[in-house]
């Protein structure tokens, strides 16, 4: 194995602040928006539809720019990372693997992640690429950034339909991390079952890669 590519939201970054800040901007209780996000995703819809339900006809990109202008845009600090993130990324990189972050996030989120000094080789977002998971082109670009063949690359993500299934279709190996709402909601699906490994923490992933056996076998 030569490269590990990580999804971002609910894999490395908790999304509490993201959705909480949207609820505050829209002037609704945080629980209301959180519940709507869960409902639309469970229906197989885009999570942005939760915002559209609250503000029919809203242009989310325009609204996002308005938030930035008002000084209430996206923000990220150490408290938004899961506790095992920094140590796990460092351990993987120290083992000689190329470590890449690539997820369905905004340009701003990419900038914030790069500014955190995480031990990674590259950070990319769907907004920067102009292509969104589960589009195969997203995974082609992730492979290019990782610099390794598909069979020598593992994609780590929480959302089976957006992370595991398309990664496997692109020839990558895949690890499904069971944290965040979508990981639990879709844990028993056929998409989740396609994962080479099912883990509950990034420390488990590090053990798989750097443990005594050194073997990448399910």
C-alpha positions in Angstrom: 0.0 0.0 0.0 1.4 3.4 -1.0 -1.3 6.0 -0.5 -4.3 6.7 1.8 -6.9 9.2 0.7 -9.4 10.4 3.4 -12.9 11.8 3.1 -13.2 14.9 5.2 -16.7 15.5 6.7 -17.6 13.0 9.5 -14.4 11.1 8.8 -11.8 13.6 10.0 -14.0 16.7 10.8 -17.0 16.8 13.0 -19.8 18.6 11.3 -21.5 20.1 14.4 -20.1 23.6 13.8 -20.9 23.5 10.1 -24.6 22.7 10.5 -24.9 24.7 13.7 -23.6 27.9 12.0 -26.1 27.4 9.1 -29.0 27.1 11.6 -27.9 30.3 13.3 -27.6 32.1 10.0 -31.0 30.9 8.9 -32.5 31.8 12.3 -33.8 28.4 13.2 -33.1 26.1 16.1 -30.0 23.9 15.5 -32.0 20.8 16.2 -34.5 21.7 13.5 -31.9 21.9 10.8 -30.0 18.8 12.1 -33.2 16.8 12.0 -34.0 18.0 8.4 -30.5 17.1 7.3 -30.9 13.6 8.6 -34.4 13.3 7.0 -33.3 14.4 3.5 -30.2 12.2 3.5 -32.2 9.2 4.6 -34.4 9.8 1.6 -31.4 9.7 -0.7 -31.4 13.5 -1.3 -28.6 16.0 -1.1 -28.0 17.4 2.4 -28.4 20.9 1.0 -32.1 20.2 0.5 -32.5 20.7 4.3 -31.6 24.4 3.7 -33.8 24.6 0.7 -36.8 23.2 2.7 -36.3 26.1 5.2 -35.7 28.7 2.5 -37.4 27.6 -0.8 -35.6 28.9 -3.8 -32.4 29.8 -2.0 -29.1 29.7 -3.9 -26.8 28.1 -1.4 -23.6 29.4 -3.0 -24.9 32.9 -3.0 -26.0 32.5 0.7 -22.5 31.1 1.5 -20.9 34.2 0.0 -23.2 36.4 2.0 -22.1 34.6 5.2 -18.5 35.2 4.3 -19.2 38.9 3.7 -20.9 39.2 7.0 -18.0 37.6 8.8 -20.0 34.5 9.6 -18.5 32.1 7.1 -17.1 28.6 7.5 -14.5 28.2 10.3 -12.4 25.3 11.6 -10.1 24.7 14.5 -8.6 21.8 16.4 -11.8 21.2 18.3 -13.6 20.3 15.0 -11.2 17.4 14.4 -11.9 13.9 15.9 -9.4 13.3 18.6 -7.5 10.6 16.7 -7.0 12.6 13.5 -3.7 14.4 13.9 -1.9 11.4 15.5 -3.2 8.9 12.9 -2.3 11.1 9.9 1.2 11.6 11.3 1.7 7.9 12.0 0.6 7.0 8.5 2.8 9.5 6.9 5.8 8.5 9.0 5.3 5.0 7.8 6.1 6.1 4.3 2.6 6.4 2.9 1.4 9.4 0.9 -1.6 10.9 2.8 -4.2 12.9 1.0 -7.5 14.6 2.1 -10.2 14.8 -0.6 -13.9 15.3 0.1 -17.1 17.1 -0.9 -16.3 20.5 0.6 -16.0 24.1 -0.3 -12.9 26.0 -1.4 -13.0 27.8 2.0 -12.9 24.4 3.8 -9.9 23.4 1.8 -8.1 26.6 2.7 -8.9 26.1 6.4 -7.6 22.6 6.4 -4.4 23.6 4.7 -3.9 26.3 7.3 -4.1 23.8 10.2 -0.7 22.3 9.5 -2.0 18.7 9.4 0.7 16.0 8.5 -0.6 15.4 5.0 0.8 15.6 1.5 -2.2 17.3 -0.2 -5.7 18.6 0.4 -8.4 18.8 -2.3 -12.1 19.6 -2.3 -15.0 19.0 -4.7 -15.4 22.8 -5.2 -11.8 23.1 -6.2 -12.0 20.3 -8.6 -15.5 21.1 -9.9 -16.6 17.5 -9.5 -18.5 15.9 -6.6 -18.5 12.4 -5.2 -19.7 9.8 -6.2 -18.7 10.9 -9.7 -15.9 8.6 -11.0 -13.9 11.6 -12.0 -13.5 12.6 -8.4 -11.8 9.3 -7.6 -9.7 9.5 -10.8 -8.4 12.9 -9.5 -7.9 11.5 -6.0 -5.8 8.7 -7.4 -3.8 11.2 -9.4 -3.1 13.2 -6.3 -2.2 10.1 -4.3 0.3 9.2 -6.9 -0.3 5.4 -6.6 -2.1 2.7 -8.6 -5.7 2.0 -7.5 -4.8 -1.3 -5.9 -2.1 0.4 -3.8 -4.5 3.1 -2.6 -7.2 3.0 0.1 -10.0 5.5 0.4 -11.3 6.0 3.9 -14.9 7.4 4.4 -18.0 7.2 6.4 -20.8 7.4 3.7 -21.0 4.0 1.9 -22.8 5.2 -1.2 -20.5 8.2 -1.7 -17.3 6.8 -0.4 -17.1 3.0 -0.4 -19.1 2.0 -3.5 -17.5 4.5 -5.9 -14.0 3.9 -4.5 -14.3 0.2 -5.1 -15.8 0.8 -8.6 -12.6 2.9 -9.4 -10.4 0.0 -8.3 -9.3 1.4 -4.9 -9.4 -0.5 -1.7 -11.8 1.0 0.9 -12.1 1.4 4.6 -15.5 2.3 6.1 -15.2 4.2 9.3 -18.2 3.9 11.5 -18.7 7.3 12.9 -20.9 10.2 12.0 -24.6 9.7 11.3 -24.4 8.4 7.8 -22.0 5.6 8.8 -24.5 4.3 11.3 -27.5 4.9 9.1 -26.1 2.9 6.2 -23.9 0.5 8.2 -25.9 -2.6 7.0 -26.2 -1.8 3.4 -24.7 -3.6 0.4 -22.5 -0.5 -0.2 -21.0 -0.7 3.3 -20.4 -4.5 2.8 -18.1 -3.7 -0.1 -15.5 -2.2 2.2 -12.2 -4.1 2.6 -12.1 -3.0 6.2 -14.7 -1.7 8.7 -13.2 0.4 11.4 -14.4 2.4 14.4 -11.4 4.7 14.7 -8.4 5.9 12.7 -6.1 4.2 15.2 -7.4 0.9 13.9 -6.4 1.9 10.4 -2.9 2.7 11.6 -2.7 -0.7 13.2 -3.7 -2.3 10.0 -1.1 -0.5 8.1 1.8 -0.4 10.5 1.1 -3.4 12.8 3.4 -6.3 13.2 2.0 -8.2 10.3 2.2 -5.2 8.0 -0.5 -6.9 5.9 -3.3 -5.2 4.2 -5.8 -8.0 4.3 -9.5 -7.8 5.4 
